[in-house]
Amino acid sequence: MKKYSIIAVIILMIFNISLIFAQDKNSSVGILQGKVIDVETKTPVEYATIALYSKTDELVTGNISKEEGKFMLKDISFGTYELIVDFIGYEKMTIPDIVISKQSPTVKMKIQLKKVENEIGEVTVVAEKNLVDYKIDKKVINVDKSISAAGGTAVDALQSVPSVDTDIEGNVTLRGSSEFTVLIDGRPTILEGSDALNQMPSSLIKNIEIITNPSAKHDPDGTAGIINIITKKEGKKSFTGLINLSYGTGPLYAGDVYLRLDREKFSLTGSVDYNDRSFDMEYYTEQFNTFSDRTSFLIYEGAKTVRRDRASINTALDYYLTKNNTLSLQAKYSLMGMSLNSNTFNTYQFEKDADKEYFLTNDIMDIDPMAYQFSVGDIYKFSKKGHELSALFNFSSTEALKTENLTINNVDFNQMFLSREEDALRINNDSWNKYRFELDYTLPLSKNARIEAGLQYRLYDSNSDYSGSFSYDGFGDIEESDISDFNRKIYAAYGTYANSFGKLDLKIGLRTEYTDRELNQETNNNTYIYENLNFYPSTYFTYNLDRSQKIQLNYSKRLNRPKERALNPYVFFSDGFSVMKGNPELEPEFADLVELNYMKIHKLGIVSFEGYYRQTTNKIARYGEINNDGILVYSWGNIDKDKAIGAELMSNTNLTKWWTLDVTAGAYHYQLEGDYSGENVTRESVNWKTNVTTGFKFKTNTVLQVMGMYKSPTASIEGETEAMYFVGAGVKQDFFKKKLSVMLNVQDIFQTRYKISTTETDNYSIYTEKHRHSPIATIKLSYKINSYKKDKSKSKDESGDYDIFL
């Protein structure tokens, strides 16, 4: 079945691309040309989508508005047509009954687009866009267009992006790496990485930007790049709102309310959300440990329930001090939680001829973070367009109480109780504070040239207070504790220069950072200090082949800083068979990224190609070693380097006015080299992934969407993860002039989304299977307040004004 699925995907890709480049060969003699401008400012609107449809709703031809808002459609057969003009931030305009005839072979038009009146109007426009928009320097996921993300989180919205992988436990990787930075509206998040994405409701997200090669203006953290979440917030002199309710299997309970008030001097937004989701998973693990004189054998077989919940309040105020000066205030308070309850049946054989022992393990873990965030910013715009100065101060604080109760009972083969083997209670009181101050300045030098410069200070301060009590059969009670403090200061400065030379756009930049890191391990009374000064250059060359084609070559240097848990040398007990120990000598890893990107905008859609090369030096990796007692000891180390070279091909096509097809495919060769457990290890693999998403839009305000994904086997330092594929589908129905929307989606329809991995080293091997209960069904209701106001004198979908000249 996998073989035929792969063949089908390849055929779809070839079919999709051939449609993009196919030329209209119908004999035609008419021309439609014109200009698109803003109805209020009278300025040209470039890159607006111009689409011409026949009376049978078939797409005839299309283009985009170019310099000064001008467009031209050639070789149009005589007849009567309908023209649709659309651009992000403006209300879509439909112009009916355009006649091109022998008497009037050339039709000229002046089209005036009207900006959307409020935030919800923007949502309506977004719903007409592609699921993923491909820019020359980033990918933009229009979350409201993804029915599979309804009622879910940012992780669900990322499933159809070629650069991103998500697994059954909600873990996210970007081009094979988990080291990426998550931002919300360009600002750092309270949580990091996959944790931040799992806690962000999709209903509050406008779109998600995937930036795989950021410029020197951005923080260099995250060797794979940046995932920037843009929240819903636009409005214009109105009161708007959005209410969402979701329910799903697992179960899932979610709801949120978003409100915005806009007045002459200020804009005020507020939101409240609640999200409670659970999922069940079954797992099976076989582990063989090899020693000089014996071989031990261990089996884990069990099930677990994972629950994540969140309640938050968010408010933001933009106050317009003057025409050129805006003061912004934002505050957020969140209560989050994660719990895990697992029951595992263990089979253990100390050596080949020994009797097998059986254990029943129950592990209950709860994490309850409380977090708040505050920021204040000011933007001053000088009289010259593009000349501005901005300052931002951001502070966030998190406190998390983690408790874990572990019970291991000695049982027989039938899981009948024999004796109490072990009881453990672990308590972690962790807290961390983040301070950030940045000053940014932009100065236009000419029409095309500008410089940007900025200063930045970041402070990250955390405290961990750990206590554990253990009761071992035959050894009595053991008490242990650990206290550690971690502090990291970063002083940074950057500068960039951008200019255009004809068809060539250039942007170069340099960032320098001084890092002062200190880990104070109070338990053993040791202090570990790390200081470093580094430079992070970036370069972008963009060549505009024509108005519909661009090619870009870019380079940047980035890093991944080790987290305090990976640095703390204290030995943390996991269960009776494994422990974890940090490495205080761990250093950052650095990555050099090179990309070659090509994008073509055509009358049927977009084709985008990205080729990339990433080499990471001083690579940070977690590894395991077996000690003389048969315990698996996990730790971290810098193991030399890895590299990945790959390509991604993406296309979205409007086959007809009611049928869209998005096909993406990505492949990369991964190679890791380094010193592992005292030996030089080289591992490599060719990994690839493809997504196919197709959507059907019916006249009954119904949208049907089907999505399929296949991911090839992938390699790591210690082994391989097997291939995986799944299929999902969703339907959306609008009521009451699109004020009310009902969405139903089902993921992993055929129960094929699993994770099977193998780890192989000289002294142990591990085989693991994980299966999440599926299919997963979710229903979501969304109601818009003051969502859309139209002039009743205008025709359907018509906004703004237009004039026709024959």
BELSUL-V178821 format. One record per helix or strand of 3 or more residues. SS is the DSSP state (~ for helix, > for strand). FROM is the first residue (numbers start at 0). TO is the last residue. If there is no record, write none. Layout:
SS & FROM & TO
SS & FROM & TO
//
This chain:
~ & 1 & 20
> & 29 & 37
> & 48 & 52
> & 58 & 63
~ & 66 & 68
> & 69 & 75
> & 78 & 85
> & 92 & 99
> & 105 & 112
~ & 118 & 125
> & 131 & 133
> & 138 & 141
~ & 142 & 144
~ & 146 & 148
~ & 153 & 156
> & 163 & 165
> & 171 & 173
> & 180 & 183
~ & 192 & 197
~ & 201 & 203
> & 204 & 210
> & 225 & 230
> & 238 & 247
> & 251 & 261
> & 265 & 289
> & 294 & 319
> & 324 & 348
> & 356 & 380
> & 387 & 410
> & 416 & 443
> & 449 & 471
> & 475 & 500
> & 503 & 520
> & 525 & 545
> & 548 & 559
~ & 563 & 566
> & 570 & 574
> & 577 & 580
> & 588 & 601
> & 604 & 616
> & 619 & 625
> & 631 & 637
> & 640 & 653
> & 658 & 675
> & 678 & 697
> & 701 & 710
> & 718 & 720
> & 723 & 734
> & 739 & 746
> & 753 & 759
> & 763 & 771
> & 775 & 784
> & 800 & 804
//
